[in-house]
């Protein structure tokens, strides 16, 4: 039979074990979050570069009189990126929604560029 002192020691040991596990969990969570933060930063930089290039495309299209949107190209891109998403284990529906959002924003930029005086 444990004395009160022995019981208290067991409770302390259990609490310490929980704290150690909690500390390890918090450390693991911090590492996961740091990885996510790094990936988010990379995504932002990649999107910025993508929009710099699509802005140049928009200026070119405006100069040569092309329409801001290219539905055939958009469908090709969606099909290609859905396949890439599947291969990468990413939900193709999500990837299509994301790409559609980006494409719509690019078209909006191209329309604004086309309206600029030359």
TIMI-2910 file (N, C-alpha, C, CB; in pm, 1 decimal, decimal comma, always signed):
<rs>
+----------+----------+----------+----------+----------+----------+----------+----------+----------+----------+----------+----------+------+
!      n_x !      n_y !      n_z !     ca_x !     ca_y !     ca_z !      c_x !      c_y !      c_z !     cb_x !     cb_y !     cb_z ! resn !
+----------+----------+----------+----------+----------+----------+----------+----------+----------+----------+----------+----------+------+
!    +83,3 !   -117,5 !     +0,0 !     +0,0 !     +0,0 !     +0,0 !    +88,9 !   +125,4 !     +0,0 !    -95,3 !     -1,0 !   +121,7 !  Unk !
!    +52,9 !   +219,8 !    -85,4 !   +131,0 !   +342,1 !    -95,3 !    +93,6 !   +437,9 !    +15,9 !   +110,7 !   +408,3 !   -231,3 !  Unk !
!   +195,9 !   +502,6 !    +63,7 !   +169,8 !   +608,4 !   +160,0 !   +125,3 !   +731,0 !    +82,2 !   +295,7 !   +639,0 !   +248,1 !  Unk !
!    +82,1 !   +830,9 !   +155,0 !    +43,8 !   +955,6 !    +90,1 !   +163,0 !  +1011,9 !    +14,6 !     -8,8 !  +1057,9 !   +193,1 !  Unk !
!   +280,7 !   +996,8 !    +72,6 !   +401,2 !  +1047,8 !     +8,2 !   +427,9 !   +971,1 !   -120,8 !   +522,3 !  +1037,6 !   +103,3 !  Unk !
!   +414,5 !   +838,9 !   -120,5 !   +434,7 !   +757,3 !   -239,7 !   +332,9 !   +789,3 !   -347,2 !   +427,7 !   +610,3 !   -204,7 !  Unk !
!   +210,1 !   +812,4 !   -307,6 !   +105,0 !   +848,3 !   -401,6 !   +135,5 !   +983,9 !   -465,5 !    -32,2 !   +851,2 !   -330,9 !  Unk !
!   +180,9 !  +1078,0 !   -382,7 !   +215,4 !  +1211,1 !   -432,3 !   +330,1 !  +1203,4 !   -531,6 !   +252,2 !  +1304,2 !   -316,3 !  Unk !
!   +430,1 !  +1118,7 !   -503,0 !   +544,3 !  +1101,1 !   -593,6 !   +496,2 !  +1043,3 !   -726,0 !   +652,0 !  +1008,8 !   -530,0 !  Unk !
!   +408,1 !   +946,6 !   -722,3 !   +353,2 !   +887,8 !   -845,8 !   +276,9 !   +991,5 !   -926,4 !   +261,0 !   +769,2 !   -813,0 !  Unk !
!   +198,5 !  +1072,4 !   -856,9 !   +123,7 !  +1177,4 !   -926,3 !   +218,9 !  +1277,2 !   -991,5 !    +29,3 !  +1250,1 !   -828,8 !  Unk !
!   +326,1 !  +1311,5 !   -920,1 !   +425,4 !  +1404,4 !   -975,5 !   +493,6 !  +1344,4 !  -1097,9 !   +530,5 !  +1440,8 !   -869,3 !  Unk !
!   +529,6 !  +1217,1 !  -1090,0 !   +593,7 !  +1151,5 !  -1203,7 !   +500,3 !  +1148,1 !  -1324,7 !   +636,8 !  +1009,0 !  -1166,0 !  Unk !
!   +374,0 !  +1117,2 !  -1299,6 !   +275,5 !  +1115,8 !  -1407,6 !   +260,9 !  +1254,3 !  -1468,5 !   +139,7 !  +1066,0 !  -1356,4 !  Unk !
!   +255,6 !  +1355,7 !  -1384,1 !   +244,4 !  +1493,0 !  -1432,7 !   +367,1 !  +1531,3 !  -1513,9 !   +225,7 !  +1590,5 !  -1315,7 !  Unk !
!   +485,9 !  +1496,1 !  -1468,1 !   +609,1 !  +1525,2 !  -1541,8 !   +609,8 !  +1455,8 !  -1678,0 !   +731,6 !  +1481,8 !  -1460,1 !  Unk !
!   +565,6 !  +1331,0 !  -1680,7 !   +558,5 !  +1259,2 !  -1808,1 !   +463,0 !  +1329,8 !  -1904,1 !   +513,4 !  +1113,2 !  -1785,6 !  Unk !
!   +349,6 !  +1372,8 !  -1851,5 !   +254,1 !  +1445,1 !  -1936,8 !   +313,7 !  +1575,0 !  -1988,6 !   +124,9 !  +1474,3 !  -1859,9 !  Unk !
!   +384,7 !  +1645,9 !  -1901,6 !   +447,7 !  +1770,6 !  -1943,6 !   +554,8 !  +1746,0 !  -2048,4 !   +507,7 !  +1842,4 !  -1823,9 !  Unk !
!   +632,6 !  +1638,2 !  -2032,0 !   +735,1 !  +1605,4 !  -2131,8 !   +669,8 !  +1574,2 !  -2266,3 !   +821,0 !  +1485,3 !  -2084,7 !  Unk !
!   +562,5 !  +1496,5 !  -2262,3 !   +491,0 !  +1463,5 !  -2385,9 !   +432,9 !  +1591,5 !  -2445,7 !   +378,0 !  +1358,5 !  -2359,3 !  Unk !
!   +375,2 !  +1676,1 !  -2359,8 !   +319,1 !  +1803,2 !  -2406,3 !   +428,2 !  +1887,4 !  -2470,4 !   +253,0 !  +1880,3 !  -2289,7 !  Unk !
!   +544,0 !  +1894,0 !  -2407,4 !   +655,8 !  +1970,4 !  -2462,3 !   +699,3 !  +1916,5 !  -2596,4 !   +772,7 !  +1969,5 !  -2366,5 !  Unk !
!   +704,8 !  +1783,6 !  -2608,3 !   +741,7 !  +1723,3 !  -2735,9 !   +634,7 !  +1753,6 !  -2839,5 !   +761,7 !  +1570,8 !  -2721,2 !  Unk !
!   +508,8 !  +1748,3 !  -2799,4 !   +400,2 !  +1777,1 !  -2892,5 !   +406,0 !  +1922,4 !  -2937,7 !   +264,3 !  +1746,6 !  -2828,0 !  Unk !
!   +428,8 !  +2012,8 !  -2841,6 !   +437,4 !  +2154,0 !  -2876,6 !   +554,8 !  +2179,6 !  -2969,7 !   +450,2 !  +2239,7 !  -2750,8 !  Unk !
!   +666,4 !  +2111,8 !  -2945,1 !   +782,4 !  +2125,9 !  -3032,1 !   +750,4 !  +2073,8 !  -3171,7 !   +903,5 !  +2051,5 !  -2973,3 !  Unk !
!   +684,9 !  +1959,9 !  -3179,5 !   +647,3 !  +1902,8 !  -3309,1 !   +550,5 !  +1995,3 !  -3381,4 !   +584,4 !  +1763,1 !  -3291,1 !  Unk !
!   +453,8 !  +2047,4 !  -3307,2 !   +356,7 !  +2139,8 !  -3366,1 !   +427,1 !  +2264,7 !  -3417,9 !   +248,5 !  +2178,2 !  -3262,9 !  Unk !
!   +521,4 !  +2315,6 !  -3341,7 !   +597,3 !  +2433,0 !  -3386,3 !   +673,7 !  +2403,5 !  -3514,4 !   +694,5 !  +2478,8 !  -3277,1 !  Unk !
!   +731,7 !  +2285,3 !  -3522,8 !   +804,6 !  +2246,6 !  -3644,3 !   +710,0 !  +2237,1 !  -3763,9 !   +876,7 !  +2111,9 !  -3623,4 !  Unk !
!   +594,2 !  +2177,0 !  -3742,7 !   +495,1 !  +2169,1 !  -3850,4 !   +455,0 !  +2309,5 !  -3895,9 !   +370,2 !  +2089,9 !  -3804,1 !  Unk !
!   +427,5 !  +2395,6 !  -3798,4 !   +384,1 !  +2531,2 !  -3831,4 !   +492,9 !  +2609,6 !  -3903,7 !   +342,7 !  +2605,0 !  -3705,3 !  Unk !
!   +618,3 !  +2588,6 !  -3864,9 !   +728,8 !  +2656,0 !  -3932,8 !   +736,9 !  +2610,3 !  -4078,0 !   +862,2 !  +2628,8 !  -3860,3 !  Unk !
!   +717,4 !  +2481,5 !  -4100,5 !   +717,2 !  +2428,2 !  -4237,5 !   +603,0 !  +2489,6 !  -4318,5 !   +704,6 !  +2273,6 !  -4236,0 !  Unk !
!   +485,8 !  +2498,3 !  -4257,4 !   +370,9 !  +2558,3 !  -4325,3 !   +399,5 !  +2704,6 !  -4358,0 !   +243,7 !  +2546,6 !  -4238,3 !  Unk !
!   +456,8 !  +2777,7 !  -4262,5 !   +490,3 !  +2918,5 !  -4285,7 !   +588,0 !  +2933,6 !  -4401,8 !   +549,9 !  +2980,9 !  -4158,9 !  Unk !
!   +686,3 !  +2845,6 !  -4408,2 !   +783,9 !  +2850,1 !  -4517,9 !   +717,8 !  +2821,8 !  -4652,2 !   +896,7 !  +2749,2 !  -4493,3 !  Unk !
!   +630,1 !  +2723,7 !  -4654,9 !   +559,5 !  +2689,8 !  -4778,5 !   +468,7 !  +2805,2 !  -4820,5 !   +477,0 !  +2559,9 !  -4760,5 !  Unk !
!   +398,0 !  +2865,7 !  -4724,2 !   +312,0 !  +2980,2 !  -4755,4 !   +393,2 !  +3094,4 !  -4816,0 !   +238,7 !  +3028,6 !  -4628,9 !  Unk !
!   +510,0 !  +3120,7 !  -4759,5 !   +596,1 !  +3227,4 !  -4813,1 !   +638,5 !  +3193,7 !  -4955,8 !   +721,4 !  +3247,9 !  -4723,2 !  Unk !
!   +675,0 !  +3068,6 !  -4979,6 !   +714,6 !  +3027,7 !  -5115,1 !   +598,2 !  +3042,9 !  -5212,2 !   +764,9 !  +2881,9 !  -5115,3 !  Unk !
!   +477,6 !  +3005,2 !  -5168,3 !   +358,8 !  +3020,2 !  -5254,1 !   +335,9 !  +3166,0 !  -5291,5 !   +234,1 !  +2964,3 !  -5183,6 !  Unk !
!   +348,9 !  +3255,3 !  -5196,1 !   +327,6 !  +3397,6 !  -5223,3 !   +430,3 !  +3447,7 !  -5324,7 !   +336,2 !  +3480,2 !  -5092,7 !  Unk !
!   +555,8 !  +3410,1 !  -5306,1 !   +659,6 !  +3453,7 !  -5399,8 !   +636,8 !  +3394,4 !  -5539,1 !   +798,8 !  +3413,9 !  -5347,6 !  Unk !
!   +594,3 !  +3270,7 !  -5545,7 !   +567,2 !  +3207,9 !  -5674,4 !   +447,2 !  +3273,1 !  -5743,1 !   +542,8 !  +3057,7 !  -5656,2 !  Unk !
!   +342,7 !  +3303,3 !  -5666,2 !   +227,1 !  +3371,8 !  -5725,1 !   +265,9 !  +3510,4 !  -5774,5 !   +112,6 !  +3382,4 !  -5622,9 !  Unk !
!   +349,3 !  +3580,2 !  -5697,9 !   +394,2 !  +3712,9 !  -5741,4 !   +469,6 !  +3702,4 !  -5873,6 !   +483,7 !  +3778,5 !  -5633,6 !  Unk !
!   +555,8 !  +3604,2 !  -5885,1 !   +630,9 !  +3585,1 !  -6010,8 !   +535,9 !  +3547,6 !  -6124,1 !   +739,9 !  +3475,4 !  -5994,0 !  Unk !
!   +439,0 !  +3461,4 !  -6096,0 !   +340,9 !  +3421,9 !  -6198,0 !   +266,2 !  +3544,7 !  -6249,1 !   +240,9 !  +3317,8 !  -6140,9 !  Unk !
!   +224,4 !  +3632,9 !  -6156,6 !   +149,5 !  +3752,1 !  -6197,3 !   +238,1 !  +3853,0 !  -6270,1 !    +85,7 !  +3818,1 !  -6075,5 !  Unk !
!   +367,2 !  +3858,0 !  -6239,7 !   +456,5 !  +3944,4 !  -6318,1 !   +460,9 !  +3897,0 !  -6463,7 !   +599,8 !  +3945,4 !  -6256,9 !  Unk !
!   +467,1 !  +3766,5 !  -6481,2 !   +472,3 !  +3710,6 !  -6616,5 !   +338,4 !  +3729,6 !  -6687,5 !   +509,4 !  +3560,9 !  -6612,1 !  Unk !
!   +227,8 !  +3702,6 !  -6616,6 !    +97,3 !  +3717,6 !  -6682,7 !    +67,9 !  +3864,2 !  -6713,9 !    -14,7 !  +3659,2 !  -6594,6 !  Unk !
!   +125,9 !  +3955,1 !  -6638,4 !   +110,2 !  +4097,4 !  -6670,4 !   +177,9 !  +4126,7 !  -6804,9 !   +170,8 !  +4187,3 !  -6557,0 !  Unk !
!   +295,2 !  +4069,4 !  -6826,3 !   +363,9 !  +4086,1 !  -6955,0 !   +281,4 !  +4023,6 !  -7067,2 !   +505,3 !  +4022,6 !  -6950,5 !  Unk !
!   +219,1 !  +3910,3 !  -7040,2 !   +131,6 !  +3847,1 !  -7139,2 !    +14,5 !  +3939,8 !  -7169,6 !    +80,6 !  +3709,0 !  -7088,5 !  Unk !
!    -42,8 !  +3999,5 !  -7066,0 !   -154,8 !  +4091,8 !  -7085,8 !   -116,1 !  +4211,9 !  -7171,3 !   -207,3 !  +4139,6 !  -6951,6 !  Unk !
!     +3,0 !  +4267,1 !  -7148,3 !    +49,7 !  +4379,7 !  -7231,4 !    +68,3 !  +4335,4 !  -7376,1 !   +182,6 !  +4437,2 !  -7176,1 !  Unk !
!   +125,5 !  +4217,2 !  -7394,2 !   +145,3 !  +4165,5 !  -7529,8 !    +11,0 !  +4147,3 !  -7599,9 !   +222,4 !  +4031,7 !  -7526,5 !  Unk !
!    -83,5 !  +4083,9 !  -7532,1 !   -215,6 !  +4062,2 !  -7590,7 !   -280,8 !  +4194,4 !  -7629,2 !   -305,3 !  +3985,7 !  -7493,1 !  Unk !
!   -269,2 !  +4294,1 !  -7542,4 !   -329,0 !  +4424,8 !  -7572,0 !   -262,2 !  +4488,1 !  -7693,2 !   -317,6 !  +4518,6 !  -7450,3 !  Unk !
!   -131,1 !  +4476,7 !  -7703,5 !    -57,2 !  +4536,1 !  -7816,3 !    -94,8 !  +4474,3 !  -7949,8 !    +92,0 !  +4521,2 !  -7794,5 !  Unk !
!   -116,6 !  +4342,4 !  -7950,1 !   -146,7 !  +4274,7 !  -8077,2 !   -295,9 !  +4255,0 !  -8099,7 !    -77,5 !  +4140,4 !  -8081,7 !  Unk !
!   -378,8 !  +4304,5 !  -8006,5 !   -523,8 !  +4298,6 !  -8024,4 !   -586,8 !  +4164,7 !  -7990,8 !   -556,9 !  +4332,6 !  -8163,7 !  Unk !
!   -522,9 !  +4086,3 !  -7906,5 !   -582,4 !  +3957,7 !  -7865,6 !   -678,2 !  +3979,2 !  -7749,1 !   -471,9 !  +3855,5 !  -7826,1 !  Unk !
!   -773,1 !  +3889,1 !  -7737,4 !   -869,8 !  +3895,0 !  -7626,6 !   -799,2 !  +3865,7 !  -7493,9 !   -986,3 !  +3793,9 !  -7649,4 !  Unk !
!   -846,7 !  +3926,8 !  -7384,4 !   -786,2 !  +3900,8 !  -7254,2 !   -795,6 !  +3754,6 !  -7209,7 !   -851,0 !  +3987,9 !  -7151,3 !  Unk !
!   -902,8 !  +3687,9 !  -7247,2 !   -923,4 !  +3548,1 !  -7207,3 !   -894,7 !  +3455,8 !  -7325,1 !  -1067,9 !  +3526,1 !  -7155,5 !  Unk !
!   -849,5 !  +3335,7 !  -7291,3 !   -824,3 !  +3232,0 !  -7391,8 !   -882,9 !  +3101,0 !  -7337,6 !   -669,0 !  +3217,6 !  -7423,5 !  Unk !
!  -1013,8 !  +3079,5 !  -7358,8 !  -1081,6 !  +2963,5 !  -7300,8 !  -1016,6 !  +2829,1 !  -7334,8 !  -1223,6 !  +2961,8 !  -7346,4 !  Unk !
!   -963,4 !  +2814,5 !  -7456,7 !   -898,5 !  +2687,8 !  -7492,0 !   -774,8 !  +2664,5 !  -7406,1 !   -860,4 !  +2686,3 !  -7641,0 !  Unk !
!   -693,1 !  +2767,5 !  -7391,5 !   -572,5 !  +2758,4 !  -7307,1 !   -611,1 !  +2730,5 !  -7162,2 !   -489,0 !  +2889,1 !  -7315,9 !  Unk !
!   -714,9 !  +2797,8 !  -7114,8 !   -758,1 !  +2777,9 !  -6976,9 !   -799,4 !  +2633,2 !  -6952,5 !   -873,6 !  +2872,0 !  -6943,5 !  Unk !
!   -875,2 !  +2576,1 !  -7045,6 !   -918,3 !  +2436,6 !  -7031,6 !   -798,7 !  +2341,4 !  -7034,9 !  -1017,9 !  +2399,9 !  -7143,1 !  Unk !
!   -702,5 !  +2369,4 !  -7122,6 !   -580,9 !  +2287,4 !  -7126,8 !   -507,2 !  +2292,5 !  -6992,6 !   -487,6 !  +2335,1 !  -7240,7 !  Unk !
!   -495,5 !  +2413,3 !  -6938,0 !   -427,1 !  +2430,9 !  -6810,0 !   -499,4 !  +2356,3 !  -6698,3 !   -416,4 !  +2579,6 !  -6775,3 !  Unk !
!   -630,6 !  +2369,3 !  -6694,4 !   -708,4 !  +2302,1 !  -6590,1 !   -691,1 !  +2150,9 !  -6601,9 !   -858,5 !  +2340,5 !  -6599,7 !  Unk !
!   -700,3 !  +2099,6 !  -6722,0 !   -684,5 !  +1955,2 !  -6742,8 !   -544,4 !  +1910,5 !  -6699,0 !   -709,0 !  +1918,5 !  -6892,1 !  Unk !
!   -443,2 !  +1985,3 !  -6739,3 !   -305,3 !  +1950,1 !  -6707,0 !   -281,2 !  +1955,0 !  -6555,8 !   -208,1 !  +2044,5 !  -6779,4 !  Unk !
!   -332,3 !  +2058,9 !  -6491,7 !   -307,8 !  +2074,0 !  -6348,7 !   -393,3 !  +1979,0 !  -6264,5 !   -334,5 !  +2217,2 !  -6307,0 !  Unk !
!   -509,9 !  +1940,7 !  -6312,9 !   -587,9 !  +1836,9 !  -6243,0 !   -510,1 !  +1705,9 !  -6241,5 !   -726,9 !  +1816,4 !  -6310,8 !  Unk !
!   -447,0 !  +1674,9 !  -6355,7 !   -366,7 !  +1552,0 !  -6363,9 !   -247,8 !  +1560,0 !  -6268,6 !   -317,4 !  +1528,2 !  -6509,1 !  Unk !
!   -180,0 !  +1673,6 !  -6267,1 !    -68,0 !  +1693,0 !  -6174,4 !   -114,5 !  +1679,8 !  -6029,4 !     -2,7 !  +1830,9 !  -6196,7 !  Unk !
!   -230,8 !  +1736,1 !  -5999,7 !   -284,2 !  +1728,0 !  -5863,7 !   -308,3 !  +1582,2 !  -5824,2 !   -415,4 !  +1809,1 !  -5852,0 !  Unk !
!   -369,3 !  +1507,6 !  -5913,0 !   -393,6 !  +1365,7 !  -5884,4 !   -262,6 !  +1292,9 !  -5858,2 !   -468,6 !  +1299,0 !  -6000,9 !  Unk !
!   -162,3 !  +1318,7 !  -5941,9 !    -32,4 !  +1253,4 !  -5925,8 !    +34,6 !  +1292,4 !  -5794,4 !    +58,9 !  +1288,3 !  -6042,6 !  Unk !
!     +8,6 !  +1414,1 !  -5748,8 !    +69,4 !  +1463,5 !  -5625,0 !    -12,1 !  +1428,8 !  -5500,7 !    +87,3 !  +1613,1 !  -5633,2 !  Unk !
!   -128,0 !  +1366,0 !  -5519,4 !   -212,5 !  +1331,3 !  -5405,8 !   -293,0 !  +1449,0 !  -5353,0 !   -128,4 !  +1275,3 !  -5295,5 !  Unk !
!   -316,4 !  +1548,5 !  -5439,5 !   -396,2 !  +1666,0 !  -5403,7 !   -533,4 !  +1652,5 !  -5468,9 !   -325,5 !  +1798,8 !  -5448,3 !  Unk !
!   -635,2 !  +1694,2 !  -5399,7 !   -771,1 !  +1687,9 !  -5451,9 !   -780,7 !  +1768,8 !  -5581,2 !   -872,4 !  +1740,0 !  -5347,3 !  Unk !
!   -811,3 !  +1703,1 !  -5694,5 !   -819,9 !  +1774,3 !  -5822,1 !   -928,2 !  +1882,2 !  -5824,3 !   -845,5 !  +1675,9 !  -5933,0 !  Unk !
!  -1037,2 !  +1861,0 !  -5749,9 !  -1142,8 !  +1962,6 !  -5742,7 !  -1088,0 !  +2090,0 !  -5678,3 !  -1265,2 !  +1909,5 !  -5662,7 !  Unk !
!  -1013,5 !  +2071,8 !  -5569,6 !   -953,5 !  +2187,2 !  -5503,6 !   -856,4 !  +2257,7 !  -5597,2 !   -882,0 !  +2144,5 !  -5374,8 !  Unk !
!   -772,6 !  +2181,7 !  -5664,4 !   -673,3 !  +2242,9 !  -5753,1 !   -741,7 !  +2318,8 !  -5866,3 !   -578,8 !  +2135,7 !  -5810,6 !  Unk !
!   -851,7 !  +2265,1 !  -5917,1 !   -924,0 !  +2335,0 !  -6023,2 !   -985,6 !  +2465,0 !  -5971,1 !  -1033,5 !  +2244,4 !  -6081,9 !  Unk !
!  -1043,8 !  +2461,1 !  -5851,6 !  -1101,2 !  +2583,2 !  -5793,9 !   -992,3 !  +2688,7 !  -5774,2 !  -1171,2 !  +2552,3 !  -5658,9 !  Unk !
!   -877,8 !  +2645,3 !  -5724,3 !   -767,1 !  +2737,9 !  -5701,7 !   -719,3 !  +2797,0 !  -5834,0 !   -650,9 !  +2666,7 !  -5629,7 !  Unk !
!   -699,3 !  +2711,6 !  -5933,3 !   -653,1 !  +2759,3 !  -6063,0 !   -757,3 !  +2850,3 !  -6127,5 !   -621,3 !  +2640,9 !  -6155,3 !  Unk !
!   -884,1 !  +2815,3 !  -6115,9 !   -990,2 !  +2898,8 !  -6172,8 !   -985,9 !  +3037,2 !  -6109,7 !  -1129,5 !  +2833,9 !  -6151,6 !  Unk !
!   -963,9 !  +3043,3 !  -5977,6 !   -953,6 !  +3171,2 !  -5908,9 !   -836,5 !  +3252,2 !  -5965,1 !   -936,8 !  +3149,8 !  -5757,2 !  Unk !
!   -722,8 !  +3188,1 !  -5983,6 !   -603,5 !  +3256,2 !  -6037,1 !   -630,0 !  +3302,3 !  -6180,2 !   -479,0 !  +3162,2 !  -6032,7 !  Unk !
!   -685,8 !  +3214,4 !  -6262,6 !   -714,6 !  +3249,4 !  -6402,7 !   -810,5 !  +3368,0 !  -6409,7 !   -774,6 !  +3128,1 !  -6478,2 !  Unk !
!   -914,6 !  +3365,5 !  -6328,6 !  -1010,9 !  +3476,2 !  -6329,4 !   -942,9 !  +3607,8 !  -6292,1 !  -1127,1 !  +3447,4 !  -6232,4 !  Unk !
!   -852,1 !  +3603,1 !  -6197,7 !   -780,1 !  +3724,9 !  -6158,4 !   -687,6 !  +3771,4 !  -6271,2 !   -698,5 !  +3700,4 !  -6028,9 !  Unk !
!   -622,4 !  +3678,1 !  -6338,1 !   -536,1 !  +3712,6 !  -6451,6 !   -618,4 !  +3778,4 !  -6562,2 !   -463,9 !  +3586,5 !  -6506,0 !  Unk !
!   -733,1 !  +3721,6 !  -6593,8 !   -820,2 !  +3778,8 !  -6697,3 !   -861,6 !  +3920,0 !  -6658,0 !   -945,6 !  +3690,0 !  -6719,3 !  Unk !
!   -895,3 !  +3938,0 !  -6530,8 !   -932,2 !  +4071,8 !  -6483,2 !   -815,8 !  +4170,1 !  -6504,9 !   -971,8 !  +4067,1 !  -6332,6 !  Unk !
!   -694,1 !  +4126,9 !  -6474,2 !   -576,1 !  +4211,8 !  -6497,6 !   -560,5 !  +4241,7 !  -6646,6 !   -447,9 !  +4143,5 !  -6443,2 !  Unk !
!   -578,2 !  +4140,1 !  -6729,5 !   -564,2 !  +4159,2 !  -6874,5 !   -668,5 !  +4257,3 !  -6927,1 !   -576,8 !  +4024,7 !  -6948,1 !  Unk !
!   -788,7 !  +4249,9 !  -6874,6 !   -893,0 !  +4343,5 !  -6916,9 !   -855,8 !  +4486,4 !  -6878,7 !  -1028,4 !  +4305,4 !  -6854,4 !  Unk !
!   -802,9 !  +4503,4 !  -6760,8 !   -759,8 !  +4638,2 !  -6718,9 !   -645,8 !  +4689,3 !  -6807,5 !   -714,9 !  +4637,1 !  -6570,4 !  Unk !
!   -552,2 !  +4600,3 !  -6839,4 !   -440,4 !  +4639,5 !  -6926,8 !   -493,0 !  +4678,9 !  -7063,1 !   -337,5 !  +4524,9 !  -6940,5 !  Unk !
!   -588,3 !  +4602,6 !  -7116,0 !   -644,5 !  +4630,2 !  -7249,1 !   -714,7 !  +4766,0 !  -7252,4 !   -743,1 !  +4519,0 !  -7289,7 !  Unk !
!   -766,8 !  +4811,0 !  -7139,0 !   -838,2 !  +4938,1 !  -7131,9 !   -744,4 !  +5058,0 !  -7116,8 !   -935,7 !  +4935,3 !  -7016,7 !  Unk !
!   -617,8 !  +5032,0 !  -7086,3 !   -521,9 !  +5141,3 !  -7068,6 !   -494,7 !  +5209,7 !  -7202,4 !   -389,9 !  +5088,8 !  -7007,1 !  Unk !
!   -479,3 !  +5342,0 !  -7198,8 !   -445,7 !  +5412,3 !  -7325,8 !   -304,1 !  +5374,5 !  -7370,9 !   -456,8 !  +5568,6 !  -7308,2 !  Unk !
!   -288,0 !  +5372,3 !  -7502,6 !   -156,6 !  +5335,7 !  -7559,0 !    -90,6 !  +5456,8 !  -7615,8 !   -169,5 !  +5227,6 !  -7667,1 !  Unk !
+----------+----------+----------+----------+----------+----------+----------+----------+----------+----------+----------+----------+------+
</rs>
